[in-house]
Structures are given as structure tokens and as C-alpha cells.
Amino acid sequence: MTSVSFEKDIAPLFSQFRASMMWRLDLTKYEDVKVNAQTIFSQISTQQMPPSPYPSLTKEQVAAFAAWMKQGYPA
């Protein structure tokens, strides 16, 4: 996979849910997502997040999140 960044690739994954969901942390803020990346990855890779009735992230979106972590969480 090519280079993945938070602003370009990761924040948009979650911003689509922002208006309709209440979160414990802001999934569109870099620091919040970076600090909680392992937990978030666990939730999105097992399709526990986002919750029903929202569609699960695609395999490609989950792979992008994994690549972002592997690449050292580029902003």
C-alpha cells in the first residue's frame, strides 16, 4: 500500500459518522486516534465499530488503518 496519512486517509473514514454519533474520543482528531489506534483497529477489524445501523468499514478501509499504524501514524 502507498503512503497513508491521517488527514488524507484516516480522518475521512470516521468523519462521515461525526454528526450522528456521540464518541468517548474524537475520531477526527489525530492525537485521540493515535493514542487509541490499537483499540480502534480491534473494533473496526472485527466489525464492532461503527455500531449498527451504520455499515462496517470495507476491507480496504481497515487495511488503510492498519497501514497507517504500520507506517508510524503519519499525520
Residue pairs with C-beta under 8 A, 6 or more apart in sequence:
1 63
1 64
1 67
3 71
3 74
4 10
4 64
4 67
4 68
4 71
4 74
5 68
5 74
5 75
6 30
6 33
6 34
6 68
6 73
6 74
6 75
7 30
7 75
9 64
9 68
10 33
10 64
10 65
10 68
11 27
11 28
11 30
11 33
13 57
13 61
13 64
13 65
14 27
14 28
14 33
15 27
15 28
17 27
17 50
17 54
18 27
18 28
21 50
21 51
21 54
25 32
25 33
25 36
26 32
27 33
27 40
30 75
33 40
34 73
37 65
37 68
37 69
37 73
38 69
40 49
40 65
41 62
41 65
41 66
41 69
42 48
43 49
44 56
44 57
44 61
44 62
44 65
45 62
45 66
47 56
47 57
50 56
50 57
57 65
68 74
